[in-house]
C-alpha cells in the first residue's frame, strides 16, 4: 500500500521542518515548498493527498494556493495555517473552500487530528454506508425541483470541508435532516452526530450542558459529566435554534470555537474539542445581529458557509413524490392509500406555512379519517387550517362550526397570544406574564402556532 503524499507550503524553514518531521512520523511522505511558485511546480509534477499552506507567502498567499489546487486538483483537500488570532484570515480561507485551518504556533495534536480527517476524506469522497446500520442512516432529501437540487449540491460541497455551516430556513423545512446529511457525507461520519435544541435548555444549566462539569462543581454534581462538546468529539455538533442562546452563553461558545477547546465547570484545565459545528434557526440571524441580540463575531464564525433549505411552496412539483413517501412511511405495514388527482392538485396549491412537517401532519390526519384506499381533496381538510395572519375574534364564531375541535382551540390560543402581544407592544416577557405562563412556554406556543414569524420579534 503506497504512502499518502502531503505538500507543505511555508516560507519559514523551521515551520517546514517541524511539519515535515511530524508528518513523516505519521508515516506520510512529504514535500516542502517555500513559495507559491515552488508549490505550483511541485503540484504539476506530483500527486498529493493533502496540501498544508501558510497564509502569508513571499510571492502570494494561501488563498492563491487554495484557488490553484481547487482548479487543477479538486479532489485534494487544502488546510491553511494562519497567524494566531487572525480570525478574518481563517474565515476567508474556509469561505474559499479550505478543508480546515491551523493557528500559529501550530499545536501538533491539532495538526495530527486535521491530517487524519483530511486524508480520510481524500481516500474516499463518501464514507461507506455499510459502516452504519440502516437505522442510523438519515433519510434522503427527496425531490427534483431546482430549489431542492441546489440544496443537495450545497450539502455535497460543504461535506468536504470542516467549516462551520449555518442552515437557514423556515420551521419544518428539514434543517436537521440537512445537517445529518452533511455529517454523514463528511469525513466525520464515523463520529457522533449530537443534536442540541438550544431553546430547550434552561439558561442556568447551559454552561454545564455544553461543556460538562467536574464532581463537586455545584450542589448535585455527584460525578463527572461530559458536555455536548465532549460527546461530539471527533464528530459533529448540531446546534438547533441557535438564536435562543443568551448573550453570556454566546461569548463562551465563541471562545470554544476559536480555541478549539473547552473547560468543564469546576475544572481549571481546558481539553481539546475536535468538533464540526452546524447551527440552524428559523429566525433571521442577520436581523438579530442588527438588533444587538446576537453577537456579530459569533455569527461570522458560525455562518462561514450558509446552507439554505427551501420552503415547500417553492417545491410544488415535488409534492406528489414527498406525499407518497410520507404515506408509505406512515403505513409501513400496509399498502398506503393513493392520492386522487384532486388531492394532489389541492396540495400543490396550498401554501404550507409549516412546510414538510405540516404535510406530514395533514396526511397523518387524513389516514386516520379515511377508511378507503383513496384520499380525496376534501379528506385533506386544507380549508380548516387556520391562517395566523388573518385570524380574529370574528372568525372564531363561524370557525367552530366548520373545523375539528383541535383547530378551533388553536384558533382561540392564537387570538389570546396575539392580543397579549399587542397589549404589551410585543414585549414577550410582559405578554407571558399577562397570559399567566412562562416566557419559555410562550415562546414554544408561538413557534408551534406559527406566530413568531408574523410579528415584530425584536423582544
N, C-alpha and C positions, 0 to 999 in steps of 0.2 A: 504494500500500500504506500503510495507516494506521500511525501510530506506536504502539508499546507504551506503556501508561499505568501509571505507578508512583505509589503513595501512600506518603509518608514521614511517620511519626508520631514526633515527638520534641519535648520541651519546651525544649531548648536551641537558640536561634536560630542559633548558629554551626554546630552539627551539621547542622541542617536545610539551611543554605546550602551546606555542604560536600557533603552527599549529593546535593542537588538539582543543583548545578553538575556534579558528576561524572556523574550520570545523563544530564543534558542533553548533555554532550559525547559520550555513548554513543549519542546520537540518540533518547533516550527523553523522553516528555512526563511531567512530574512535578507533583503537587500535594502540599502540605505541611499538616500539622495539628500543633498544639501540645498537644493533649489527646485523650482518648478520645472526648469529646462531639463535638469538631470532626471527628475521624476518622469517627465514625458518620454525621455529617451528609453528609460528602463521599461515603461509601460508598453512601448512599441515592440520591445524585444522579448519580454517575458509575460507569462500568465500569472496573475496573482489572485489570491482568495480574499485578501483584505488589504486596505490601504489606511495607514495612520499618518495624518499630516498636521503639521503645525499651522496655525492661522497666519502667522507672520513669517514671510519668507523674503529673501533679498530681492527677488525678481517677480514678486507677485504675492498671492496669499492662498490660504487653504481653500477659499471658495472657488478660486480658479482651478485648483486641482480637482475639487469635487465636481465642478462642471465638466472638466475634461474626461474624468472617469465615467461620469453618467452618460456622456455622449458616445464614448468609444468602448467602454467596458461596463455596460449597465448592470451586469449581474454581480459586480464587485462592490461590497459594502465599503463605505468610507467613513472613518471616525476622525474627528478633528480634535486638536489639542489647543486649548485656549489659555490665556493668561488668567491667573487667579482673580476671581471676582468680575471677570469680563462677561457678564450675563448677556449683553447685547450680541456679542460675537457668537456665543453658544446658540442663542435663539435663532440668529440669522443662518447659521450653519444647518440647524435642524429644519428650518423652513425651506432651505435649499435642497434638502434631501439627504443630509448626513444620517448615518445609522445611529450615531450617538456622539458624545463628546467627553473629553477628559480635561480637567483643570490642572494647571501647573501650580505647585510641584506635583508631578504625577504620582498618585498612590498606586503601588504595584498590585495590591489586591483588587483595586478597581480596574486596573489595566487587564489583569487576568480574566476577570469576570466579563468585561466588554469583549475581549478577544474570543472567549468561549462562545458567547452568544452570537457574535458576528460570524464566526466560522461555521457554526451550526446552521445559520441562515444561508451561507454561501454554498453549503453542501447540497441543500435542497430548498427550493423556493417554497415548499409547503410541507409541513410535518405530516408524517404518515397517519392516516386516520385509524389504522389498525392499532396504534398505541393507545387509543381511547376506546372505552366501551361505548356501545351505541347510546346508552343513557346519558353519557357525558357530552355527546356531540350537540352543538347548538343547531337549531333549525336553520334552514337556508332562508335567504331573502328571496321571496317569490316575486315574479313579475317580469315583464319585458318592456315596460314603458321607459321612455328616455329618462324620467326622473329617478326611477329605482336603478336603472343601469348605471347612471352616474354615481349613485351611492355605492353600488357594488364595486365599480372600478376604483373608487377612492379607498374603499376598505382594503383592496388588494395592494394599493400603493402604500398606505400608511402601515400595513402589517410588516413591511420590510424595514421599518425604522424603529428606533426606540423612543422617538419623540413623543412628548405628551400630546394627547388628542382630546379635543373638545367636541363632543357630539351635541349638536343643536337640533331642535325640532319640537313640534307640539306634543302634548301629552298623548300617549298611545300610538306614537309613530314608529316605535321599535328601536329606541335608543340603546336599551340594554342588550338587545339581540345584536345590534351592530357592534357594540363593544365586545361581546363574546366572540363574534366572528373575527374581529381584529386580533384578539388574543389567540384564537385557535389557528389563524393563518400565520402567526408570527413564530419566531424562534423560541418564544417563551411558552409554547403550547403545552409542554410537559410540566410546567409550573402551575401554581394555583391561580384561579380567577376568583378574586374576592370582591363581591358587590356590596356596596355600603350605601344606604339611604341616609344622606346627611340630615334630612329633615326629621328623621325619626329618633335621633339621639338627643337626650336631654343635655343642655348646654354644660351643666356641671360635670358630666361624665365624658365629654368629648375627648379631652386630652388622654385620659386613661384608656378609652376605647381605641383611639387611633394609634397610640404609642405603647400601650401596655403599662404595667406597674409592677413594682417590687413588693414582696411580702412586707407588711407593716407600714406601707407608704401612707395609708389612711385607715380610718376605722372600717373594719370589714375586709381589709386586704389580707386574707389569711394565707395566701400563697402567691407566688409569682404568676403573672398572666401576660400572655402575648397580646399585642395590639394588632390592628389591621395591617400595619406595615410589615410586622414580623411574619404574619400569616401569609402575606403575599410575596415574601422574599423569593426572588427568582421567577416570579410570575407577574400578574397584572392586578392592579388595584383600581376598581371602578367606583368612582365617587359620583353617585346619582344625586340630583338636586343639590349640586354644589353651591348654588346661590343661597341656600339656607344656612351656610356656615356663618357664625358670628365673627365680627372683626378680629377678636382676640385669637380665635382658632385659625383664622386666615393667616395671621402672622406666623404662627407655629408651623402651619402646613408649608408656607413659603420657605421657611428655613430648612425643613426636611427635604424639600425638593432641591434646593440649592446645594446643600451639604451632602445629600445622599446618605444621610444617617439620621437616627432618631435617638431620643433619650427617654427611657421609661420613667414614669412618675416614681419618685423616691430613689432614683439612681443618679450617680454623679458621672457615669460613663455613657458615651454615645456608641451606638453599634451601627454597622453598615446596614443600609436599607436598599437592596437591589430590586426596585420595583419599577414597572412601567405604569404611568398614571394615565387613566382615561376618565374624563369627567363629563357630566351631562346636566342639563337643566332645560325645562320648557320655558324658562324666563329668558329675557334678553340681557345677557351679561354686560353688553356694552352700555345699555341704559343704566344698569346698576352701578357700573363704574362711573358714569357721568353724574349720577346722583350721590355718589360717595358711600354707597352701602356695600360695595365690593372693591377690594384693593386692585388698583391698576397693575401693580407689579406682579401680583398673583395671577391676574387674568392673562398677562403676556406669557407667563411660564406655563399655564395650563392650556392656553389656546394656541400653541405653536402650530398645530395643524387642526383645521376645523372640518368636521365631517357633518354635512347637513342631511338629515333624514327628511324625505319629502312627506307632506300630508297626503292622506288617502285621496282627497279631492283632486290632486294633481296626477293620480294614477288610475283614473276611472276605467281605462282599458284593461287593467289588471284585476278588477274586482271579481269577474267570474272565476278566475283561477284561484284567487285568495278565498273566495266564499266556498268553493269546492274543497279546498284544503281544510278550512275550518270545520266544515260539516263532516269530513272524513275523520278528523281528529276527535270531534265530539261524539261520533258514533263508531268508535274504534272496533266494537264487537258486533256491529250490524251494518247492513247496507244503508248508506246515507240517502235521505230523500233528495230528489233533484229540485232545482230551482226552475220555475216556469220562466218563459221569456219575459213575461210582465214583471216578475220579481227581480230578474236581472236588470231590466230597464229601470225599475224603481231604485235599486241600489246604486246604479251608475249615475242617477240623477240627484242622489242625496248628498248633502254637503259633508257629512261625517265629522262633526266638530270633535268627536272622541277618537277619530282615526281607526286603526285596525282593532284596537281594544273595543271600540263601540261596535264594529262589525261583528266581532265575536259575541258580544252581548246580545245583539239583535238576533243573530242566528241561533244562539242557545235558547233564547226565549221562544223563537218560532218552533224549534224542535220539541219543546215541552208542550206546546199548544196544538200542534198539527198532528193529527193521528194518521194521516195518509202518507203516500210516498212522494208527494209533490208539495212544495212550498210556493204559495201564490203571493202576489204583491200585497194583498190585504192582510195576509198572515204575518207580514213583517212589522205591521203597526208603526210604520215610519212617521205617520202624521201625529202619533201620540208622543213623539219625542219633543219635549218642551225646549223651546229656544230661549236661552237665558238672556238674550239681547232684548227680547220684546215682552217677556212675561210681566204681568201686573196683577193687582188685586182683581181688576175687572175680568181678567182672563180666567181666574180660578173658578168662578161660578159655572161657566159653561164647560170648563175643563173636566170637572168632576163627573159629568155625565158621559164623557167621551173617552176617557182613558182609564187604565187599570189603577188600582189604589196606590201602588208604589210610585208611579209617575205623578199622581196627584199630590202625594206627600212631598215629593221632591220639589214640586212647584211651590208649595207653601214654604218649604225651607228656603228656597231661593229668594222669595219675596221678603221673608223675615231678615235674611242676611243683607240683602241689598238695601233695605230700609235702614237697618242699623248702621251700615257703612255710610249712607247718605247723611244720616243724622250726626255722625261723628266726623264728617268731611273726610271719609275714607281712612280714618285712623284705626287700624285693625285692633290695636290693644284696647282702645276705648270701645270699639264695636263688640269685641269679645266680652268685655265687662257688662255691656248693656244687654247682651244676649244671655248672660249667665253661664258662659262656657269659657274654657281656657283659650289663650291665644293659639296654642298648637292645635286644639280641636277646631277652631275657626279656620285656620289655615288648611287643615285637612278637608273640611267640608267645602271650602271654596275651590280647592283643587278638584275634588270629586265631582262637584256640580258645574265645573267649567266657568266659575265666576272670576277667578284670578286673572285670566287673560282679558277680561272685558272691562276692567275698571282701572283707575289710577292706582298702580301698585307701588307708589313711592314710599308708603309707610310699612 
